[in-house]
Amino acid sequence: MAKTHRSDINISVELDENRVPEKLKWSAQDGGVDNEEAKALLLSIWDSKNQETLRIDLWTKDMPVDEMKVFFHQTLVAMSDTFNKATQDEKMTATMRDFCDYFAEKLELKK
């Protein structure tokens, strides 16, 4: 029987007095990340029992709006790639990528 390996990803959130995130830090030893600062995170977890997605969406109060737009664009592109890897649905992947291009164009992210 193969030996299993456990890998942990840790997220730390420092809140202000109104419980608004001021600092986000994360660690993933297997990925070589140790207590690195971040300005935003989007985490989705599939609950198979209830057939629903659970989410944690956080960003620090000093996250600039222009960076948030780039973050969302890059996340949408990555989701398209992941969707393709998971489903091999080339037609829908192409549609998703078209939307990513449209999103970037409308927000004037592509120079």
Secondary structure, DSSP 8 states (H G I E B T S, - for coil): --------EEEEEEE-TTS-EEEEEEEEGGGTEEEEEESEEEEEEEETTTTEEEEEEEE-TT--HHHHHHHHHHHHHHHHHHHHHHH--HHHHHHHHHHHHHHHHHTT---
